[in-house]
Amino acid sequence: LLQSSTPNSTGRSAHLTRICCPQGVSCTSDQEGGLRAPMEASVGTPLWHSLVAGTCGGVIGLTVSHPLDTIRVRMQIATNNTMGLLGTARSITEAGGWRALYRGLAAPCMGYGAINAVAFATDDTAKAVLRTWRGKDAGPLSIPTQMACGALAGVTSSFVRAPVERVKVVMQAGVGTSGSLASSSTAGAVAALVRSRGLVSLYAGTGATIVREVLQYSVYFPSYAALRGIADEAAPRHKWLAVPLVGGIVGSLQWLPPSYCVDVIKSRLQADVDGSRYGSPPLRRFS
């Protein structure tokens, strides 16, 4: 984030802010005209640096949070769960040891880099197209427009996310097509799903995934941008704290209902390996 002061046509100094994105594109904003058109960045981070850093950070985050994610999925798919969080965790570890909490971790570790790449690329491209179409002097994008760009990112990324989470949820559920324990490997789980209903089985729950991602990304992108700007302005010397703080707040907001309610439906659809449990015609069309 580079700031400078330059004289404008009226002779007064206009404070300019140049925002460099990972793709090496930047924009300027001033106190009078708002956000200006993108311009070539003089200082930028190579895209592959951002992708590698984002993927490594994502893997670390997944490793830390996956046990809670496994507990969440087990509670969502249970038909009569009265054990609560701790009781569910105890049940999982008693049946399969502490390693059972990490079942299905490999699938998101391998796929979330591609998921985020598609989501962020879609959001960035949509915003760039809209700025070009609206013209250089149109000002910053409105919140509804940013939400629409985020929703589009949710749609495109869902087609990558759905099969990744399908495999993850099946392994977290811990049951195969006959009710026995599912394969302990990601490759084994993929093979079992393909054998049960073909390649289309990997995309079970895609409809619910799209709905959830549209809801979440339409909240995430504009909320993160707004709160990050407030945090940077309020504490310019502690910007390194803004990323985890704002990310945690926005990450929690995007899971509020109705997003979480849709996620329960998605988990049940994706945990149904052969479609025998939730295989009614309406749900089949929805999945």
ZIWOBEL-V958325 format. One record per run of one state. SS is the DSSP state (~ for helix, > for strand, _ for the rest). FROM is the first residue (numbers start at 1). TO is the last residue. If there is no record, write none. Layout:
ss->SS from->FROM to->TO
ss->SS from->FROM to->TO
//
This chain:
ss->_ from->1 to->1
ss->> from->2 to->7
ss->_ from->8 to->12
ss->> from->13 to->20
ss->_ from->21 to->24
ss->> from->25 to->30
ss->_ from->31 to->33
ss->> from->34 to->40
ss->_ from->41 to->46
ss->~ from->47 to->77
ss->_ from->78 to->83
ss->~ from->84 to->96
ss->_ from->97 to->97
ss->~ from->98 to->102
ss->_ from->103 to->104
ss->~ from->105 to->134
ss->_ from->135 to->142
ss->~ from->143 to->173
ss->_ from->174 to->185
ss->~ from->186 to->197
ss->_ from->198 to->198
ss->~ from->199 to->203
ss->_ from->204 to->205
ss->~ from->206 to->234
ss->_ from->235 to->235
ss->~ from->236 to->238
ss->_ from->239 to->239
ss->~ from->240 to->253
ss->_ from->254 to->258
ss->~ from->259 to->271
ss->_ from->272 to->280
ss->~ from->281 to->286
ss->_ from->287 to->287
//
